[in-house]
Amino acid sequence: MPLLDEDYLFPADPQARLVARKLYEQIRGLPLISPHGHTQAQWFADDEAFPDPAKLLVIPDHYIFRMLVSQGIKMEDLGVPSVDGSPVETDSRKIWQIFADNYYLFAGTPTRLWLDHSFQHIFGIDEPLNSDSAGRYFDHIAQCLEQEEFRPRALYEKFNLEVISTTEDPLDELKYHRQIRESDWNGRVISAYRPDMVVDPDYDGFAEKLVALGELSDCDTMSWQGYLDAHRQRRAYFISLGATSTDHGHPSARTADLNDGEAERLFHDVVSGKANEEQRDLFRAQMLTEMAKMSIEDGLVMQLHPGSWRNHSRSVHKRFGRDKGFDIPTATDYVSDLKPLLDAVGHSPQLSLILFTLDESAYSRELAPLAGAYPALKLGPAWWFFDSAEGMKRYRELTTETAGFYNTVGFNDDTRAFPSIPARHDVARRVDCAYLAGLVTTHQLHMEEAEELAAELAYGLAKKAYKL
């Protein structure tokens, strides 16, 4: 018996389910556009076999280990690498057994859907994962990973990926992207410019990274104009290797539009270490507007991912580092915070700013009205804690009436877990087909319109929005 029914996520109503199924059948074979994510370019450059099931599916996936940690399981017992040198479990079978023993915890979560989809469609498994089946699962997946058809490039092709974007910081020399570009493989792996570490004065090691940016770019990053020139140079380098976007993970959506003298004085306070908390936040705000102006110059699509209190657990951050499942959503004010940037460049036809949120209350109140008015704005898909089937449904319900479909950018998977990419896209396509089926069966859309929209939501909008 398959782990997932062929009609999973389709409406219970028979008429709507038939429409959703017809729409889905017409788009299920479309290539996958993965314009934003956190997979590793090295996988595709070296094309080496993934090591084992635990290292592939459990250890790198904060969606998995954060749930287990919430139930009292220690992160070190799950093999999550420490940054302080303290020992962690290295026996992958033990790690996998803990995961399988507690797999029931994921019932009703998107993680469960993604994993079951991967188990069924990538590895051909049809029995549930639990304590008893853990060993069989591990052995079967391990045997698969030894085969050529389960190496990164082969999986890229099996997944029907057309393009995948990783995310790197300005200090990354993109050597693996160059290696891919110079190889005889035709897969398209590009990067996105993520400047947080040299834009946020509160980022660990900000001062040292600013010096490194100057050395790499041969610009004087202790001067305001030199600092801006360094960003321009690094952006140009990313573009030379195929990048089409930037990404900004700021604590809030706050922007500013200071004059040159004010911005220069603020910069000097920041680099001298004299800036107080308000000045540091103002600097982040100013840099979002500076990055928007640079996007007008060089054409990079700009993504803003605000509203996460990152690394909320001090002890986890200290022991295991960044991005270990303790990033928590916070409320975000888009209407007020974005106004300085929008007053400056919000009507520019050269700017494309894609907005994401972890504050669902902002969708209908702020984000849809903003994107439904300003030409520079588009709405990114349901993100992170809300890239679930219900979260995607809520997203459509809260934004479509005001922003329509064409002020959104389709789907991106935003994942570190490579095998989950086809699963995430399949969930998104099914949810959108179910939503469109509801509009068809309530006579708000003609079937021909729904068919066109289904293809746009699955493929066309992302390709256009990210200039791919």
C-alpha positions as CSV (number, residue, x, y, z in Angstrom):
1,M,0.0,0.0,0.0
2,P,1.5,3.4,-0.9
3,L,2.4,5.8,1.8
4,L,0.5,8.6,0.1
5,D,-2.9,8.2,-1.7
6,E,-2.9,9.5,-5.4
7,D,-5.5,12.1,-4.4
8,Y,-3.8,13.4,-1.3
9,L,-4.5,17.1,-0.6
10,F,-7.3,17.2,-3.2
11,P,-10.8,18.3,-2.1
12,A,-13.2,15.8,-0.4
13,D,-16.1,17.1,-2.6
14,P,-16.2,14.7,-5.6
15,Q,-16.9,17.4,-8.2
16,A,-14.0,19.7,-7.0
17,R,-11.7,16.7,-6.7
18,L,-12.3,15.8,-10.3
19,V,-11.4,19.3,-11.4
20,A,-8.3,19.4,-9.2
21,R,-7.2,16.0,-10.5
22,K,-7.6,17.2,-14.1
23,L,-5.6,20.4,-13.5
24,Y,-2.9,18.5,-11.7
25,E,-2.5,16.0,-14.4
26,Q,-1.8,18.8,-16.9
27,I,1.0,20.4,-14.8
28,R,2.5,17.5,-12.8
29,G,5.2,16.9,-15.5
30,L,6.3,20.6,-15.7
31,P,10.0,21.2,-14.9
32,L,10.8,22.4,-11.3
33,I,12.0,25.9,-10.9
34,S,13.9,26.2,-7.6
35,P,14.8,29.9,-7.5
36,H,15.7,30.1,-3.8
37,G,17.1,27.6,-1.4
38,H,20.1,26.4,0.7
39,T,21.3,23.2,-1.0
40,Q,25.1,23.0,-1.5
41,A,26.8,23.7,-4.8
42,Q,29.5,21.3,-3.8
43,W,27.1,18.4,-4.1
44,F,26.7,19.1,-7.8
45,A,30.3,20.1,-8.4
46,D,31.8,16.9,-6.9
47,D,28.9,14.6,-7.7
48,E,29.8,12.2,-5.0
49,A,27.5,9.7,-3.3
50,F,25.5,11.0,-0.3
51,P,27.0,9.3,2.7
52,D,24.1,7.5,4.5
53,P,20.4,8.0,5.3
54,A,21.0,9.9,8.6
55,K,23.5,12.3,7.1
56,L,21.3,12.9,4.1
57,L,17.9,13.2,5.8
58,V,18.2,13.8,9.5
59,I,21.3,15.6,10.6
60,P,21.1,18.6,8.2
61,D,17.3,19.2,8.4
62,H,16.2,21.6,11.2
63,Y,12.6,20.8,10.5
64,I,13.3,17.3,11.7
65,F,15.6,17.8,14.7
66,R,13.7,20.8,16.1
67,M,10.6,18.6,16.6
68,L,12.7,15.9,18.2
69,V,14.4,18.4,20.5
70,S,11.0,19.8,21.5
71,Q,10.3,16.3,22.9
72,G,13.4,16.3,25.0
73,I,15.8,14.4,22.7
74,K,19.3,15.9,22.8
75,M,20.7,17.5,19.7
76,E,24.0,15.8,20.2
77,D,22.3,12.4,20.2
78,L,21.0,13.3,16.7
79,G,24.5,13.9,15.4
80,V,24.1,17.6,14.8
81,P,27.7,18.9,14.6
82,S,28.8,21.2,17.5
83,V,30.9,24.4,16.9
84,D,32.5,24.3,20.4
85,G,34.2,20.9,19.8
86,S,32.0,18.9,22.2
87,P,31.3,15.3,21.2
88,V,28.1,14.3,19.4
89,E,26.8,10.9,18.2
90,T,28.5,9.6,15.1
91,D,26.8,6.3,14.7
92,S,24.3,6.9,11.9
93,R,22.3,3.8,12.6
94,K,21.7,5.0,16.2
95,I,20.7,8.4,14.9
96,W,18.3,6.8,12.4
97,Q,16.8,4.6,15.0
98,I,16.0,7.6,17.3
99,F,14.4,9.3,14.3
100,A,12.3,6.2,13.4
101,D,11.3,5.6,17.1
102,N,9.8,9.1,17.1
103,Y,8.5,9.4,13.6
104,Y,5.0,9.5,14.9
105,L,5.7,13.0,16.2
106,F,5.5,14.3,12.7
107,A,1.8,13.3,12.1
108,G,-0.1,16.1,10.4
109,T,3.1,18.2,9.7
110,P,4.5,19.1,6.3
111,T,7.7,17.3,7.2
112,R,5.7,14.0,7.3
113,L,4.3,14.7,3.8
114,W,7.7,15.5,2.4
115,L,9.4,12.5,4.0
116,D,6.7,10.0,3.0
117,H,6.8,11.5,-0.6
118,S,10.6,11.0,-0.7
119,F,10.5,7.5,0.8
120,Q,7.8,6.4,-1.8
121,H,8.8,8.3,-4.9
122,I,12.6,8.4,-4.6
123,F,13.4,5.2,-2.8
124,G,10.4,3.1,-3.6
125,I,9.4,2.2,-0.1
126,D,5.8,1.4,0.7
127,E,5.8,0.4,4.4
128,P,5.4,3.0,7.2
129,L,8.5,4.1,9.1
130,N,8.6,3.1,12.7
131,S,10.8,1.4,15.3
132,D,10.4,-2.0,13.7
133,S,11.0,-0.9,10.1
134,A,13.9,1.4,10.9
135,G,16.6,-1.1,10.1
136,R,15.0,-2.1,6.8
137,Y,14.6,1.6,5.8
138,F,18.2,2.4,6.7
139,D,19.6,-0.6,4.7
140,H,17.4,0.0,1.7
141,I,18.2,3.7,1.4
142,A,21.9,3.1,2.1
143,Q,22.0,0.6,-0.8
144,C,20.2,3.1,-3.1
145,L,22.7,5.8,-2.2
146,E,25.6,3.6,-3.4
147,Q,24.1,3.6,-6.9
148,E,25.0,6.1,-9.7
149,E,21.3,7.1,-10.2
150,F,21.2,8.5,-6.6
151,R,24.1,10.8,-7.0
152,P,23.4,14.6,-6.9
153,R,23.5,15.2,-10.7
154,A,21.4,12.1,-11.5
155,L,18.8,13.1,-8.9
156,Y,18.7,16.7,-10.2
157,E,17.7,15.2,-13.6
158,K,15.3,12.7,-12.1
159,F,13.6,15.5,-10.2
160,N,13.1,17.3,-13.5
161,L,14.9,20.4,-12.2
162,E,15.4,23.2,-14.7
163,V,17.4,25.4,-12.4
164,I,18.3,25.5,-8.7
165,S,19.6,28.5,-6.8
166,T,21.8,28.2,-3.7
167,T,22.5,31.1,-1.4
168,E,26.0,32.4,-0.6
169,D,27.5,35.3,1.3
170,P,29.7,38.0,-0.2
171,L,32.9,36.4,1.1
172,D,32.2,33.2,-0.8
173,E,34.4,32.8,-3.9
174,L,31.8,30.5,-5.5
175,K,34.5,28.0,-6.5
176,Y,31.9,25.2,-6.7
177,H,29.7,27.2,-9.0
178,R,32.8,27.8,-11.2
179,Q,33.6,24.1,-11.1
180,I,30.0,23.3,-12.3
181,R,30.2,26.0,-15.0
182,E,33.5,24.5,-16.3
183,S,32.3,20.9,-16.3
184,D,30.6,19.1,-19.1
185,W,27.3,18.7,-17.1
186,N,24.3,20.7,-18.3
187,G,22.6,21.2,-15.0
188,R,22.0,24.9,-14.0
189,V,23.1,25.7,-10.5
190,I,23.3,29.4,-9.7
191,S,23.7,31.4,-6.5
192,A,21.9,34.3,-4.7
193,Y,23.7,37.2,-3.0
194,R,23.1,37.1,0.7
195,P,24.9,40.1,2.3
196,D,23.6,39.9,5.9
197,M,27.0,39.2,7.5
198,V,28.4,42.4,6.2
199,V,25.2,44.5,6.5
200,D,24.1,43.6,10.0
201,P,26.3,45.2,12.7
202,D,25.0,42.6,15.2
203,Y,26.1,39.6,13.0
204,D,28.9,37.6,14.7
205,G,32.3,38.8,13.6
206,F,30.8,41.8,11.6
207,A,34.0,43.9,11.9
208,E,36.3,41.1,10.8
209,K,34.0,40.2,7.9
210,L,34.0,43.9,6.8
211,V,37.8,43.8,6.6
212,A,37.7,40.5,4.6
213,L,35.2,42.1,2.2
214,G,37.6,44.9,1.6
215,E,40.5,42.5,0.9
216,L,38.4,40.3,-1.4
217,S,37.0,43.3,-3.4
218,D,40.1,45.5,-3.2
219,C,37.8,48.3,-2.0
220,D,38.2,50.5,1.1
221,T,35.4,49.1,3.2
222,M,36.2,51.5,6.0
223,S,34.8,54.3,3.9
224,W,31.1,54.6,2.9
225,Q,31.6,54.8,-0.8
226,G,34.3,52.1,-0.7
227,Y,31.9,49.9,1.2
228,L,29.1,50.4,-1.3
229,D,31.5,49.8,-4.2
230,A,32.6,46.5,-2.6
231,H,29.0,45.3,-2.7
232,R,28.6,46.4,-6.3
233,Q,31.7,44.4,-7.2
234,R,30.7,41.3,-5.4
235,R,27.2,41.5,-6.9
236,A,28.7,41.7,-10.3
237,Y,30.8,38.7,-9.6
238,F,27.8,36.7,-8.5
239,I,26.0,37.8,-11.7
240,S,28.9,36.6,-13.8
241,L,28.3,33.1,-12.5
242,G,24.6,33.2,-13.2
243,A,23.0,34.8,-10.1
244,T,19.7,36.6,-10.7
245,S,18.7,37.5,-7.2
246,T,19.7,38.8,-3.8
247,D,18.4,37.7,-0.4
248,H,18.1,39.7,2.8
249,G,17.2,38.0,6.1
250,H,16.7,41.1,8.3
251,P,15.0,41.1,11.7
252,S,12.4,43.5,10.5
253,A,11.2,45.1,7.2
254,R,12.4,48.5,8.4
255,T,13.9,50.7,5.6
256,A,15.4,54.2,5.6
257,D,16.3,56.8,3.0
258,L,19.0,59.0,4.5
259,N,20.9,61.6,2.5
260,D,24.5,61.0,1.6
261,G,25.9,62.9,4.5
262,E,23.6,61.2,7.1
263,A,24.4,57.8,5.7
264,E,28.1,58.4,5.8
265,R,28.1,59.6,9.4
266,L,26.0,56.6,10.4
267,F,28.4,54.2,8.6
268,H,31.4,55.7,10.5
269,D,29.6,55.2,13.8
270,V,28.9,51.6,12.9
271,V,32.4,50.7,11.7
272,S,34.0,52.5,14.7
273,G,31.9,50.4,17.1
274,K,30.2,53.5,18.6
275,A,26.7,52.9,17.2
276,N,24.0,52.2,19.7
277,E,21.1,49.7,19.1
278,E,18.9,52.2,17.3
279,Q,21.8,53.3,15.0
280,R,22.6,49.7,14.2
281,D,19.0,49.1,13.3
282,L,18.9,52.3,11.2
283,F,22.0,51.1,9.4
284,R,20.3,47.8,8.5
285,A,17.3,49.8,7.3
286,Q,19.4,52.1,5.2
287,M,21.2,49.2,3.6
288,L,17.9,47.7,2.4
289,T,17.2,50.9,0.4
290,E,20.8,50.9,-0.8
291,M,20.4,47.3,-2.0
292,A,17.2,48.2,-3.8
293,K,19.0,51.0,-5.6
294,M,21.8,48.6,-6.6
295,S,19.1,46.2,-7.9
296,I,17.8,49.0,-10.2
297,E,21.4,49.4,-11.5
298,D,22.3,45.7,-12.0
299,G,19.0,44.0,-12.4
300,L,19.2,41.5,-9.5
301,V,15.8,40.6,-8.1
302,M,15.6,41.4,-4.4
303,Q,14.1,39.1,-1.8
304,L,13.3,40.2,1.8
305,H,12.8,37.6,4.5
306,P,12.1,39.5,7.7
307,G,10.4,38.7,10.9
308,S,12.5,35.9,12.4
309,W,14.1,36.1,15.8
310,R,17.1,34.0,14.7
311,N,19.0,31.8,17.1
312,H,16.5,32.3,19.9
313,S,18.2,29.8,22.2
314,R,21.4,31.2,23.5
315,S,22.7,27.8,24.5
316,V,22.0,26.1,21.2
317,H,23.5,29.0,19.3
318,K,26.7,28.8,21.4
319,R,27.1,25.1,21.1
320,F,25.7,24.3,17.7
321,G,25.9,27.6,15.8
322,R,23.4,29.3,13.5
323,D,20.3,27.9,11.8
324,K,19.6,25.0,14.2
325,G,15.9,25.1,14.5
326,F,15.6,27.9,17.0
327,D,14.5,30.7,14.7
328,I,11.1,32.0,15.9
329,P,8.5,34.2,14.0
330,T,7.9,37.7,15.2
331,A,5.3,40.4,14.2
332,T,6.3,42.6,11.3
333,D,5.0,46.1,10.2
334,Y,5.3,46.3,6.5
335,V,3.2,49.3,5.8
336,S,5.2,51.7,7.9
337,D,8.6,50.0,7.6
338,L,8.7,49.8,3.8
339,K,7.5,53.3,3.2
340,P,10.9,55.0,3.0
341,L,12.1,52.5,0.4
342,L,8.8,52.6,-1.5
343,D,8.9,56.4,-1.5
344,A,12.3,56.3,-3.0
345,V,12.1,53.5,-5.6
346,G,8.7,51.7,-5.2
347,H,7.5,52.9,-8.7
348,S,10.7,52.0,-10.5
349,P,10.1,49.6,-13.4
350,Q,13.6,48.3,-12.9
351,L,13.0,47.1,-9.3
352,S,11.5,43.8,-8.4
353,L,11.2,43.2,-4.6
354,I,9.8,39.9,-3.5
355,L,8.4,40.0,0.1
356,F,8.1,37.0,2.4
357,T,6.6,36.9,5.9
358,L,6.4,34.8,9.1
359,D,3.5,37.0,10.2
360,E,0.4,35.6,8.6
361,S,-1.7,38.4,10.1
362,A,0.0,40.8,7.6
363,Y,-1.1,39.0,4.4
364,S,-4.6,40.5,4.0
365,R,-4.0,43.6,6.1
366,E,-0.6,44.8,4.6
367,L,1.2,42.6,2.1
368,A,-1.6,41.9,-0.4
369,P,-2.7,45.6,-0.6
370,L,0.9,46.7,-0.9
371,A,1.7,44.3,-3.7
372,G,-1.6,45.1,-5.3
373,A,-0.6,48.7,-5.7
374,Y,3.2,49.1,-6.0
375,P,4.8,47.9,-9.3
376,A,8.0,47.0,-7.6
377,L,6.5,44.6,-5.1
378,K,5.6,40.9,-5.5
379,L,4.6,38.4,-2.9
380,G,6.8,35.4,-2.2
381,P,5.0,32.1,-1.4
382,A,4.1,30.8,2.1
383,W,7.4,30.5,3.8
384,W,9.1,28.4,6.4
385,F,6.7,27.7,9.2
386,F,3.8,28.1,6.8
387,D,5.0,26.1,3.7
388,S,2.5,23.5,4.7
389,A,-0.6,22.5,2.8
390,E,-2.8,24.5,5.1
391,G,-0.4,27.4,5.2
392,M,-0.4,27.5,1.4
393,K,-4.2,27.4,1.3
394,R,-4.4,30.2,3.8
395,Y,-1.9,32.2,1.7
396,R,-4.1,32.0,-1.4
397,E,-7.3,32.8,0.6
398,L,-5.7,35.8,2.3
399,T,-3.9,37.4,-0.8
400,T,-5.8,36.5,-4.0
401,E,-8.8,38.8,-3.5
402,T,-6.5,41.9,-3.2
403,A,-3.3,41.0,-5.0
404,G,-4.6,38.5,-7.5
405,F,-2.4,35.7,-8.7
406,Y,0.0,37.6,-11.0
407,N,1.4,39.7,-8.1
408,T,2.7,36.5,-6.6
409,V,5.8,34.6,-7.8
410,G,4.7,30.9,-7.8
411,F,6.5,28.5,-5.5
412,N,10.1,28.1,-4.2
413,D,11.1,25.3,-1.9
414,D,13.6,27.2,0.3
415,T,15.2,24.0,1.5
416,R,18.5,22.5,2.7
417,A,17.1,19.0,2.2
418,F,17.7,18.1,-1.4
419,P,15.4,15.0,-1.5
420,S,12.5,17.1,-0.3
421,I,12.5,19.4,-3.4
422,P,10.1,17.3,-5.6
423,A,7.9,16.6,-2.5
424,R,7.6,20.3,-1.7
425,H,6.7,21.3,-5.2
426,D,4.2,18.4,-5.5
427,V,2.4,19.7,-2.3
428,A,2.3,23.2,-3.7
429,R,1.0,22.1,-7.0
430,R,-1.7,20.0,-5.4
431,V,-2.8,22.8,-3.1
432,D,-3.0,25.3,-5.9
433,C,-5.0,22.9,-8.1
434,A,-7.4,22.3,-5.2
435,Y,-7.8,26.1,-4.7
436,L,-8.4,26.7,-8.4
437,A,-10.9,23.8,-8.4
438,G,-12.9,25.6,-5.8
439,L,-13.0,28.7,-7.9
440,V,-14.1,26.6,-11.0
441,T,-16.8,24.7,-9.1
442,T,-18.2,27.9,-7.6
443,H,-18.2,29.4,-11.1
444,Q,-15.7,32.1,-10.3
445,L,-13.2,30.9,-13.0
446,H,-13.7,29.1,-16.3
447,M,-11.8,25.8,-16.6
448,E,-9.6,27.3,-19.4
449,E,-8.5,30.1,-17.1
450,A,-7.8,27.6,-14.3
451,E,-5.6,25.5,-16.6
452,E,-3.6,28.5,-17.6
453,L,-3.2,29.7,-13.9
454,A,-2.2,26.2,-12.8
455,A,0.7,26.2,-15.2
456,E,1.7,29.8,-14.2
457,L,1.6,29.0,-10.5
458,A,3.6,25.8,-10.9
459,Y,6.2,27.1,-13.4
460,G,5.7,30.3,-15.3
461,L,5.5,32.9,-12.5
462,A,8.7,31.8,-10.7
463,K,10.6,31.7,-14.0
464,K,9.5,35.3,-14.9
465,A,9.8,36.8,-11.4
466,Y,13.4,35.5,-10.9
467,K,14.4,36.2,-14.5
468,L,15.3,32.6,-15.2
